[in-house]
Amino acid sequence: MTHAPDISSEPVAFDDMQGLIRFGHGALVEAEFVLCTISDPNAAGLWLDHAPVTSAEALDAPPKVALQVAFTVAGLRAMGVDEGHIAEFSQPFQSGMSGEDSRSRRLGDTGVNAPSEWDWKGADAHILIMLYARKGGLSEWKDKTLDSSFLAAFKQIHSFPTRPNDGTEPFGFRDGISEPKIDWKDARPPAKHGREDFSNLISPGEVVLGYRNEYDEHAAAPDVNDAPPGAHLGRNGSYLVMRQLAQDVPGFWTYLDTMADGDNERREQLAALMVGRRRDGTPLIHDRHDIAGSPRKNDFTYDDDVNGTSCPLGAHIRRANPRTGDQPHRGQGRLGWLLSTLGFRRRRDKLPGRHDLVASTRFHRLVRRGRAYGSALTPEAALRPDAPKDARGLFFICLCADLVRQFEFVQNAWIASPTFNGLTGEADPLLGNRQPFCGVASDGFTIQTPSGIGQRLAPLPQFVTVKGGGYFFLPGLTALRTIARHGRQEV
């Protein structure tokens, strides 16, 4: 695997990046994702060469529409990219999300989540077409983009409409609040991080291939050094993870209502404890202002709640983003930090014997770009006996530069693992599949209390089921034209 040359002082090439890397296209409230195979590489190359793919350049106003394009490894092969270049992509991308049983186990894709049970498989597709538009404009944009020349080149195998984006996920909680910000201006260079406090800024190389990452190294990118000028496949690209997560909204609220004995206030409290936030996005860690420059609902850490009495240790937001710096527990001194890291020091807190050292979060952050699908259902409507059972959920989409260190680490070590933050026997209360993990149960959830005697909920039902997924490569615009020329056999 080659690395990019030193570009730390070079300007960021927004004009060569796809817009999804920099923007979530949130103002474009309508979206549809289309999975296709390539039926005619030459025709595909012609279409890709002229496709109006949206760049990451800033405009005076959000565009009315956007188009983004990503490939599976099978898609790159179908376009004629040679095996030598494909071998330089990351191993998970080459094998695919569902390509290895061991990967499926690590991701929690077992039981009803197993790839054999999926409605679709990313490995079956070649290309992902992502269409975005303002309200009322998607149908026209889709017809214009997926025209006769597109139909001559590609065969549609799945189409995924989404519901209008309102910033709320299907269980009814405000979403996207803790999204990290990419440090495009190099305001917090990784070389200066040291062992410091948690920040909501991440280096560009955590998302974009070829740029400096949190290790103060350049994110590995295929053929950056040896490709001809203008033909770099890796530079300004990103790996894109997509998973369809079906959410049992009636099941979620019915379970909580049962646990609360029908008490509305207690039901809402239990829901907030599982998530770590109230439905309006207010975090359970309150009256904290730990992170300068962050929005009010995202400027906190868990420094004053190491025992989880405000926000449970296993709450969803705490698992997805533990908010630790390089030294999770300050005030120990250099020797104390070393002893703690090596496991020779036991913290003296209200949970005897718990060594609460979580890996530095800044090495595992993700940029999420997901969209909900299906009709919205309020908790009140979900509790009715005739609550509609329509399909609804989330198309989880994230961007990263290292599939193993970022997406797979978070999914395995923090979301699916039954041992986290001193806990045993419980995975993520929302996303967990409730299957035993390496022989350890994962179907519980503990609510810590000041007395030290926690309230244990078990067994939890499964609220989220994986219906499909895949690993994709979102190329830079120059690379996209190079791939197009491969299809036309001009490279």
C-alpha positions in Angstrom: 0.0 0.0 0.0 1.5 3.3 -1.0 1.1 6.6 0.8 0.5 10.1 -0.4 3.4 12.6 -0.6 3.6 15.2 2.1 0.6 17.5 1.4 0.2 19.0 4.9 0.8 22.5 3.6 -1.2 22.0 0.4 -4.8 23.4 0.1 -7.6 20.9 0.3 -8.8 20.0 -3.2 -12.6 20.5 -2.6 -13.1 20.7 -6.4 -11.8 17.1 -6.7 -13.9 15.6 -3.9 -17.4 14.4 -4.0 -19.7 16.7 -2.1 -20.9 14.1 0.4 -17.5 14.1 2.1 -17.9 17.8 3.1 -21.6 18.2 3.2 -24.5 15.9 4.4 -26.8 17.4 1.8 -29.2 18.0 4.7 -31.0 20.8 2.9 -31.8 18.5 0.1 -34.5 16.8 2.0 -35.4 14.2 -0.6 -33.0 11.3 -1.4 -33.0 8.0 -3.1 -30.2 5.4 -3.3 -29.9 3.1 -6.4 -27.8 0.0 -6.5 -26.9 -1.2 -10.0 -24.8 -3.7 -11.9 -22.8 -2.6 -15.0 -24.1 -4.2 -18.1 -22.0 -2.3 -20.7 -18.6 -1.0 -19.4 -18.1 1.2 -22.5 -21.6 2.8 -22.1 -21.0 3.1 -18.4 -17.7 4.9 -19.0 -19.5 7.4 -21.3 -22.2 8.1 -18.8 -19.7 8.5 -15.9 -17.6 10.8 -18.0 -20.5 13.2 -18.3 -22.4 12.6 -15.1 -23.1 15.8 -13.2 -21.4 14.5 -10.0 -21.5 17.1 -7.2 -18.2 18.4 -5.9 -17.3 19.6 -2.4 -16.8 23.2 -3.5 -18.7 25.7 -1.4 -21.5 27.6 -3.2 -23.3 30.8 -2.3 -26.4 28.7 -1.6 -27.1 24.9 -1.3 -27.6 23.3 -4.7 -31.1 22.3 -5.7 -29.9 18.7 -6.5 -26.9 16.5 -6.0 -25.5 13.3 -7.5 -22.8 11.1 -5.9 -21.4 7.8 -7.2 -19.6 5.0 -5.4 -18.3 1.6 -6.5 -17.9 -1.9 -5.0 -14.7 -3.8 -5.7 -16.8 -5.8 -8.2 -17.8 -2.6 -9.9 -14.1 -1.5 -10.3 -13.4 -4.8 -11.9 -16.4 -4.5 -14.1 -15.0 -1.2 -15.3 -11.7 -2.7 -16.2 -9.6 -1.5 -13.3 -6.6 -4.0 -13.2 -6.0 -6.3 -10.3 -2.7 -4.6 -9.5 -4.5 -1.4 -8.6 -7.4 -3.2 -6.9 -4.9 -5.0 -4.7 -3.9 -1.6 -3.2 -7.3 -1.0 -1.8 -8.0 -2.0 1.8 -8.6 -5.7 2.5 -12.1 -5.3 3.9 -13.1 -3.4 0.8 -11.7 -6.1 -1.4 -13.5 -8.9 0.4 -16.7 -7.0 1.1 -18.8 -6.5 4.2 -20.4 -10.0 3.9 -17.4 -11.7 2.3 -16.0 -13.5 5.4 -17.7 -15.3 8.2 -15.3 -13.9 10.7 -16.1 -10.4 9.6 -19.8 -11.0 10.0 -19.3 -12.3 13.5 -17.2 -9.2 14.4 -19.8 -6.9 13.1 -22.7 -8.7 14.9 -24.1 -9.9 11.6 -25.3 -13.2 13.0 -28.7 -14.8 13.7 -31.4 -12.8 11.9 -28.7 -10.2 11.1 -26.6 -12.8 9.1 -25.9 -12.0 5.4 -27.8 -15.1 4.4 -31.0 -13.4 5.8 -30.4 -10.1 4.1 -32.8 -8.6 1.6 -29.9 -7.3 -0.4 -26.1 -7.7 -0.5 -23.7 -4.9 -1.4 -21.4 -7.5 -3.0 -24.0 -8.2 -5.7 -23.9 -4.6 -6.8 -21.3 -2.7 -8.9 -22.3 0.9 -8.3 -24.2 3.0 -5.9 -26.0 6.0 -7.3 -27.0 8.6 -4.6 -29.6 11.2 -5.7 -30.6 14.2 -3.6 -33.0 17.0 -4.2 -35.0 19.8 -2.6 -38.6 19.1 -1.6 -40.6 18.0 -4.7 -37.6 17.8 -7.0 -36.4 14.3 -6.7 -38.6 12.6 -9.3 -37.6 15.0 -12.0 -34.0 14.8 -11.0 -34.0 11.0 -11.1 -35.6 10.9 -14.5 -33.1 13.4 -15.9 -30.1 11.7 -14.4 -31.0 8.0 -15.0 -31.8 8.7 -18.6 -31.6 6.4 -21.7 -27.8 6.5 -21.7 -27.8 5.4 -18.1 -30.2 2.5 -18.8 -28.0 1.4 -21.6 -25.1 1.1 -19.3 -26.5 -0.1 -16.0 -29.1 -2.5 -14.6 -30.9 -1.5 -11.5 -31.1 -4.2 -8.8 -32.3 -2.2 -5.8 -33.8 1.2 -5.3 -34.1 2.7 -1.8 -36.4 5.8 -1.4 -36.0 7.6 1.9 -38.4 9.8 3.8 -38.0 13.6 3.8 -35.1 14.5 6.0 -36.2 16.2 9.3 -33.2 15.3 11.4 -35.0 12.7 13.4 -34.3 8.9 13.4 -37.2 6.4 13.3 -37.4 5.8 17.1 -38.2 9.5 17.4 -34.8 11.0 18.6 -33.0 13.9 17.1 -30.0 12.5 15.2 -26.6 13.7 14.0 -26.0 16.0 16.9 -22.6 14.5 17.8 -21.2 14.5 14.3 -17.5 15.3 14.3 -16.3 18.3 12.2 -13.5 17.8 9.7 -10.6 20.1 10.5 -10.1 21.4 7.0 -8.2 24.5 8.2 -5.7 22.5 10.3 -6.7 24.4 13.4 -5.9 21.4 15.6 -2.9 19.6 14.0 -2.5 16.0 15.1 1.1 16.6 16.0 -0.1 19.0 18.7 -2.6 16.6 20.2 -0.4 14.7 22.6 -2.5 13.3 25.5 -5.2 15.9 25.6 -8.9 16.5 26.0 -11.5 15.2 23.7 -12.3 17.4 20.7 -15.1 17.3 18.1 -12.5 18.1 15.4 -10.9 15.3 13.3 -8.1 15.5 10.8 -9.1 15.3 7.1 -7.1 12.1 6.7 -9.6 10.3 8.9 -12.1 10.7 6.1 -10.3 11.5 2.9 -7.6 9.2 1.4 -4.2 10.9 0.9 -4.5 13.5 3.7 -3.0 13.7 7.1 -4.8 11.7 9.8 -4.9 11.6 13.6 -1.7 9.7 13.7 0.0 12.5 11.8 0.5 10.2 8.9 -1.1 10.2 5.5 -4.1 8.0 5.0 -3.2 5.1 2.7 -4.5 5.6 -0.8 -4.3 3.3 -3.8 -1.6 4.2 -6.4 -1.1 7.8 -5.3 2.6 7.7 -6.0 2.9 5.5 -9.1 -0.1 6.5 -11.1 0.3 8.8 -14.1 -0.5 12.4 -13.5 -4.2 12.9 -13.2 -4.9 9.2 -12.8 -4.8 8.7 -9.1 -7.5 6.3 -8.0 -7.2 7.1 -4.3 -6.6 10.8 -3.9 -9.6 12.7 -2.6 -11.6 9.6 -2.3 -13.2 7.9 0.8 -14.6 4.5 1.8 -18.3 4.5 2.2 -20.2 2.0 4.4 -23.9 1.5 3.8 -26.2 -0.7 6.0 -29.9 -0.9 5.9 -31.1 -1.1 9.5 -34.8 -2.0 10.0 -36.1 -0.6 13.2 -39.0 -2.1 15.1 -40.5 1.1 16.4 -43.7 -0.4 17.9 -41.6 -3.1 19.5 -39.3 -0.6 21.1 -41.9 1.7 22.6 -44.2 -1.3 23.6 -41.3 -2.8 25.5 -40.5 0.4 27.3 -44.1 1.0 28.1 -44.3 -2.5 29.7 -41.2 -1.8 31.7 -42.7 1.5 32.9 -46.0 -0.1 33.8 -47.7 2.3 31.4 -46.3 5.4 33.1 -45.6 8.0 30.3 -42.9 9.9 32.2 -41.1 6.7 33.2 -41.3 5.3 29.6 -39.7 8.5 28.3 -37.0 8.3 31.0 -36.2 4.7 30.2 -35.9 5.5 26.5 -33.6 8.5 27.3 -31.4 6.2 29.5 -31.0 3.7 26.6 -30.1 6.4 24.1 -28.3 8.8 26.4 -30.4 11.7 25.2 -33.9 12.8 25.5 -36.0 12.8 22.3 -35.3 16.5 21.6 -31.5 15.7 21.6 -30.8 17.0 25.1 -28.0 14.9 26.6 -28.3 13.3 30.0 -25.0 14.9 30.9 -26.2 18.4 31.5 -24.7 21.7 32.9 -21.4 20.8 31.2 -19.4 23.0 28.9 -16.3 21.0 28.2 -15.7 21.5 24.4 -15.2 25.0 23.2 -16.9 25.9 20.0 -19.3 23.0 20.0 -23.1 23.3 19.9 -24.8 23.3 23.4 -26.1 19.7 22.9 -22.6 18.4 22.0 -20.2 20.3 24.3 -20.0 17.7 27.1 -17.7 14.9 28.1 -18.1 12.1 30.7 -15.4 13.3 33.0 -17.8 13.9 35.8 -19.8 10.8 35.2 -17.3 8.0 35.1 -19.7 5.7 37.0 -22.6 6.3 34.7 -25.1 7.6 37.2 -26.2 10.4 34.9 -25.8 8.7 31.5 -25.6 4.9 31.7 -22.2 3.4 30.8 -23.8 1.3 28.1 -26.1 4.0 26.6 -26.1 4.1 22.8 -24.4 7.5 22.5 -21.8 6.5 25.0 -20.9 3.4 23.0 -20.9 5.1 19.7 -18.8 8.0 20.9 -17.1 7.5 24.3 -15.7 11.0 24.1 -12.3 10.2 25.6 -9.1 12.0 24.8 -5.7 10.3 24.7 -5.8 10.3 28.5 -9.3 9.4 29.5 -8.7 10.0 33.2 -6.8 13.1 34.0 -5.0 14.1 37.2 -3.0 10.9 37.5 0.3 12.3 36.4 2.6 10.8 33.8 3.5 7.8 36.0 -0.1 7.3 37.0 -1.2 7.3 33.4 1.4 4.7 32.5 0.4 2.4 35.4 -3.2 2.8 34.5 -2.6 2.1 30.8 -0.6 -1.0 31.6 -3.4 -2.2 33.9 -1.4 -2.0 37.2 -3.7 0.6 38.8 -7.3 0.1 39.9 -9.4 3.2 40.0 -11.0 3.9 43.4 -14.6 4.7 42.4 -18.0 3.4 43.3 -17.6 0.4 41.0 -14.8 -1.5 42.7 -12.4 -3.2 40.3 -13.6 -1.5 37.2 -10.8 -0.2 35.1 -12.5 2.3 32.9 -10.0 2.9 30.1 -11.6 3.3 26.7 -9.5 3.6 23.6 -8.9 7.2 22.5 -12.0 8.1 20.6 -10.3 10.4 18.0 -8.7 7.4 16.2 -12.1 5.9 15.6 -14.5 8.7 14.6 -16.9 8.4 11.6 -18.6 10.9 9.4 -22.2 9.8 9.1 -24.5 10.6 6.1 -27.4 8.3 6.7 -31.1 8.8 5.9 -34.3 7.4 7.4 -36.8 5.4 5.4 -40.5 4.5 5.8 -43.2 6.6 7.4 -42.6 8.4 10.7 -44.4 6.9 13.7 -44.7 8.7 17.0 -44.3 6.8 20.3 -48.0 7.4 21.0 -49.0 5.9 17.6 -46.5 3.1 18.0 -48.2 2.0 21.3 -51.6 1.6 19.6 -52.8 -2.0 19.0 -53.3 -1.2 15.3 -49.9 0.5 14.9 -48.8 0.0 11.3 -46.1 -2.6 10.8 -44.7 -0.9 7.7 -41.0 -1.2 6.9 -39.1 1.7 8.5 -35.6 2.3 9.6 -32.3 3.9 8.7 -29.9 3.6 5.8 -26.7 4.0 7.9 -24.1 5.6 5.7 -20.6 6.6 7.0 -17.4 7.8 5.4 -13.9 6.9 6.6 -10.4 6.3 5.4 -9.7 3.1 7.3 -12.5 0.5 7.4 -10.9 -1.6 10.1 -9.7 1.1 12.5 -12.9 3.2 12.2 -16.2 1.5 11.2 -15.3 -2.1 12.1 -13.6 -1.1 15.4 -16.7 1.0 16.5 -19.1 -1.7 15.4 -17.2 -4.6 17.0 -15.6 -3.1 20.1 -18.2 -0.6 21.1 -21.5 -1.5 19.6 -21.6 -5.3 19.3 -19.3 -6.3 22.1 -20.9 -7.6 25.3 -17.9 -6.3 27.3 -17.5 -2.5 27.2 -16.7 0.2 29.7 -16.6 -2.3 32.6 -19.8 -3.9 31.6 -20.5 -7.6 30.8 -23.4 -9.3 29.2 -24.8 -6.3 27.2 -24.3 -4.9 23.8 -25.7 -1.7 22.4 -29.3 -1.3 23.8 -30.6 -0.1 20.4 -28.4 -1.9 17.8 -27.5 -5.1 19.6 -28.6 -8.4 18.0 -28.9 -10.1 21.5 -26.9 -13.1 20.3 -24.2 -14.5 22.6 -20.8 -13.1 21.5 -17.9 -15.5 22.0 -20.0 -17.3 24.6 -20.9 -14.2 26.5 -24.6 -13.1 26.7 -25.3 -9.7 25.1 -29.0 -9.2 25.8 -28.9 -7.0 29.0 -28.9 -3.3 29.8 -27.8 -1.9 33.2 -28.9 1.5 34.6 -26.3 2.6 37.1 -27.5 4.3 40.3 -25.7 6.4 43.0 -26.0 3.5 45.5 -23.9 1.3 43.2 -26.7 -1.2 42.8 -27.8 -1.0 39.2 -31.2 -1.7 37.6 -30.8 -4.6 35.2 -33.1 -5.0 32.2 -32.8 -8.5 30.6 -33.6 -10.0 28.3 -34.0 -7.1 25.9 -35.8 -7.8 22.6 -34.0 -7.0 19.4 -35.1 -3.7 18.1 -32.9 -3.3 15.0 -32.3 -5.9 12.2 -29.7 -5.6 9.4 -31.3 -6.0 6.0 -28.3 -5.5 3.8 -25.0 -3.7 3.5 -21.8 -3.2 1.6 -18.5 -1.5 1.4 -18.0 1.1 -1.4 -15.3 3.4 -2.7 -16.4 7.0 -3.2 -13.7 8.3 -5.7 -12.5 11.8 -6.2 -13.7 13.4 -9.4 -10.4 12.9 -11.2 -10.4 9.3 -10.2 -14.0 8.9 -11.3 -13.0 10.1 -14.8 -10.1 7.7 -14.8 -12.4 4.8 -13.9 -14.7 5.9 -16.7 -11.8 5.8 -19.2 -11.0 2.3 -17.9 -14.5 1.2 -19.0 -13.9 2.8 -22.4 -10.5 1.0 -22.5 -8.7 4.3 -22.9 -6.2 3.6 -20.0 
